[in-house]
Amino acid sequence: MSPTMTAPALDFPPALLLKAQAVRVVFFDVDGVLTDGGLYFSEAGETLKRFHTLDGHGIKLLQQAGITPAVVTGRDSAPLRLRLRQLGVQHAIFGTEDKLPAAQQILDTLGLQWSQAAAMGDDWPDLPLLRRCALACAPANAHPENLAQADWVSSLAGGQGAVRQLCDLLLVASGQYRRLLEQYLP
């Protein structure tokens, strides 16, 4: 580390870090979490998605720390599948409104329990996951019901870096943040 940087710039409440320590898998919704929630359509009717690069890098960092990112979403699109492939996300279930059994399927595949799961969701279809997982999270612009269920709310909106903030929280809680940060410091 440089002489001027003695500790990471992030600071999370100790009780939140303790709650996040056991997390080994994170379930992300897409529209409103990984994207800004807007639906863009080309003249040909093709769906377009906008993803934030900070979120993408955070997902890659999670994987380096041994935390599995997973996607459970009510929609499916070629741009989404391409982005997840670029990020190396291997666990995703598309086109499901019943997200709890979909997430359970991923947990079973990974050999993990709900006590090792976090979830970030912005609207009602995500509530079953938020209520079941160990760490419930929401972007700043989530529906009020989701905000009420969240253990932690990002200061940023979906598609604007909220996912990255959650990734950073989990990296700090896992003790991996400093090690990963040092890779980028001269």
C-alpha positions as CSV (number, residue, x, y, z in Angstrom):
1,M,0.0,0.0,0.0
2,S,1.1,3.5,-0.6
3,P,2.3,5.5,2.4
4,T,-0.8,7.7,2.3
5,M,-3.3,4.8,2.3
6,T,-3.2,2.9,5.6
7,A,-6.7,1.4,5.4
8,P,-9.4,0.9,2.8
9,A,-11.7,3.9,2.4
10,L,-14.8,1.9,3.1
11,D,-16.5,1.6,6.5
12,F,-19.4,-0.6,7.3
13,P,-21.1,-1.0,10.7
14,P,-19.6,-4.0,12.7
15,A,-23.0,-5.7,13.1
16,L,-23.6,-5.6,9.4
17,L,-20.2,-7.1,8.7
18,L,-20.8,-9.8,11.2
19,K,-24.2,-10.6,9.5
20,A,-22.4,-10.7,6.1
21,Q,-19.4,-12.9,7.1
22,A,-21.1,-16.2,6.3
23,V,-22.3,-15.2,2.8
24,R,-21.0,-17.6,0.1
25,V,-23.6,-16.9,-2.6
26,V,-25.4,-13.7,-3.7
27,F,-28.6,-13.7,-5.6
28,F,-29.1,-10.7,-7.9
29,D,-32.2,-9.6,-9.6
30,V,-31.6,-8.0,-13.0
31,D,-34.1,-5.2,-13.9
32,G,-33.8,-2.6,-11.3
33,V,-30.7,-4.1,-9.7
34,L,-28.1,-5.0,-12.3
35,T,-29.8,-2.5,-14.6
36,D,-31.6,0.8,-14.0
37,G,-34.9,-0.9,-14.4
38,G,-35.7,0.8,-17.7
39,L,-36.8,-1.4,-20.6
40,Y,-35.3,-0.2,-23.9
41,F,-36.5,-1.6,-27.2
42,S,-35.0,-1.1,-30.7
43,E,-37.2,-0.5,-33.8
44,A,-37.0,-4.2,-34.4
45,G,-38.4,-5.0,-30.9
46,E,-35.0,-6.1,-29.6
47,T,-34.5,-5.6,-25.9
48,L,-31.5,-3.5,-24.9
49,K,-30.0,-3.4,-21.4
50,R,-27.6,-1.0,-19.8
51,F,-25.2,-2.4,-17.2
52,H,-22.8,-0.4,-15.0
53,T,-19.1,-1.3,-15.2
54,L,-18.6,-0.9,-11.5
55,D,-21.2,-3.6,-10.8
56,G,-19.5,-5.9,-13.3
57,H,-16.1,-5.5,-11.7
58,G,-17.6,-6.1,-8.3
59,I,-19.0,-9.4,-9.5
60,K,-15.6,-10.4,-10.8
61,L,-14.1,-9.5,-7.4
62,L,-16.6,-11.6,-5.6
63,Q,-15.6,-14.6,-7.6
64,Q,-11.9,-14.0,-6.8
65,A,-12.9,-14.0,-3.1
66,G,-14.8,-17.3,-3.4
67,I,-18.2,-15.8,-3.2
68,T,-20.6,-17.0,-5.9
69,P,-22.7,-14.5,-7.8
70,A,-26.0,-15.9,-9.0
71,V,-28.9,-14.4,-11.0
72,V,-32.6,-15.2,-10.6
73,T,-34.7,-13.0,-12.9
74,G,-38.2,-12.9,-14.3
75,R,-36.9,-11.9,-17.8
76,D,-34.6,-13.3,-20.3
77,S,-32.7,-11.6,-23.1
78,A,-29.7,-12.1,-25.3
79,P,-28.0,-8.9,-23.9
80,L,-28.3,-10.3,-20.3
81,R,-27.0,-13.7,-21.2
82,L,-24.0,-12.0,-23.0
83,R,-23.2,-9.8,-20.0
84,L,-23.4,-12.7,-17.6
85,R,-21.1,-14.8,-19.8
86,Q,-18.6,-11.9,-20.0
87,L,-18.6,-11.7,-16.2
88,G,-18.2,-15.4,-15.7
89,V,-21.5,-15.8,-13.9
90,Q,-22.3,-19.6,-14.1
91,H,-25.4,-19.8,-12.0
92,A,-28.5,-18.0,-13.5
93,I,-32.1,-18.8,-13.9
94,F,-34.1,-16.8,-16.4
95,G,-37.8,-16.1,-17.0
96,T,-39.1,-17.1,-13.5
97,E,-41.5,-15.2,-11.4
98,D,-41.3,-17.8,-8.7
99,K,-37.8,-17.0,-7.5
100,L,-37.6,-19.0,-4.3
101,P,-37.5,-22.5,-5.8
102,A,-35.1,-21.2,-8.5
103,A,-32.7,-19.9,-5.8
104,Q,-33.1,-23.1,-3.8
105,Q,-32.1,-25.0,-6.9
106,I,-28.9,-23.0,-7.1
107,L,-28.2,-23.5,-3.4
108,D,-28.7,-27.2,-3.8
109,T,-26.3,-27.3,-6.7
110,L,-23.7,-25.4,-4.7
111,G,-24.3,-27.4,-1.5
112,L,-25.1,-24.2,0.4
113,Q,-27.8,-23.1,2.9
114,W,-29.9,-20.0,3.1
115,S,-27.8,-19.0,6.1
116,Q,-24.9,-18.5,3.6
117,A,-26.9,-16.5,1.1
118,A,-27.4,-12.8,0.4
119,A,-29.9,-11.3,-2.1
120,M,-30.5,-8.0,-3.7
121,G,-33.9,-7.2,-5.1
122,D,-35.9,-4.1,-5.9
123,D,-39.5,-5.2,-6.3
124,W,-42.1,-7.6,-5.0
125,P,-41.0,-10.8,-6.9
126,D,-37.7,-10.5,-4.9
127,L,-39.4,-10.4,-1.5
128,P,-39.4,-14.2,-0.9
129,L,-35.6,-14.3,-1.4
130,L,-35.1,-11.2,0.8
131,R,-37.2,-12.8,3.6
132,R,-35.3,-16.2,3.4
133,C,-31.7,-15.2,3.0
134,A,-29.2,-14.3,5.7
135,L,-28.5,-10.8,4.3
136,A,-31.3,-9.0,2.5
137,C,-30.3,-6.0,0.4
138,A,-31.9,-3.5,-1.9
139,P,-30.8,-0.6,-4.1
140,A,-31.8,2.9,-3.0
141,N,-34.6,3.1,-5.5
142,A,-36.3,-0.2,-4.6
143,H,-40.0,-0.5,-3.8
144,P,-40.8,0.5,-0.2
145,E,-41.7,-3.1,0.7
146,N,-38.3,-4.2,-0.4
147,L,-36.6,-1.4,1.5
148,A,-38.6,-2.4,4.6
149,Q,-37.3,-6.0,4.4
150,A,-33.6,-5.1,3.7
151,D,-30.9,-5.5,6.3
152,W,-28.8,-3.1,4.2
153,V,-29.8,-0.5,1.5
154,S,-27.3,0.8,-1.0
155,S,-26.9,4.6,-1.2
156,L,-27.0,4.1,-5.0
157,A,-29.8,3.2,-7.4
158,G,-30.0,-0.1,-9.4
159,G,-27.8,0.0,-12.4
160,Q,-25.8,2.9,-10.9
161,G,-23.3,1.0,-8.7
162,A,-25.6,-0.5,-6.0
163,V,-24.4,-4.0,-6.8
164,R,-20.8,-2.9,-6.5
165,Q,-21.5,-1.4,-3.1
166,L,-22.9,-4.8,-2.0
167,C,-19.9,-6.6,-3.5
168,D,-17.6,-4.3,-1.5
169,L,-19.6,-5.0,1.7
170,L,-19.2,-8.7,1.2
171,L,-15.5,-8.4,0.3
172,V,-14.8,-6.4,3.5
173,A,-16.9,-8.9,5.6
174,S,-15.0,-11.8,4.1
175,G,-11.6,-10.3,4.8
176,Q,-10.7,-10.2,1.1
177,Y,-11.2,-6.5,0.3
178,R,-7.7,-5.3,1.2
179,R,-5.9,-8.2,-0.5
180,L,-7.9,-7.6,-3.7
181,L,-7.4,-3.8,-3.6
182,E,-3.6,-4.2,-3.2
183,Q,-3.5,-5.9,-6.6
184,Y,-4.4,-2.5,-8.1
185,L,-2.0,-0.3,-6.1
186,P,1.5,0.3,-7.4
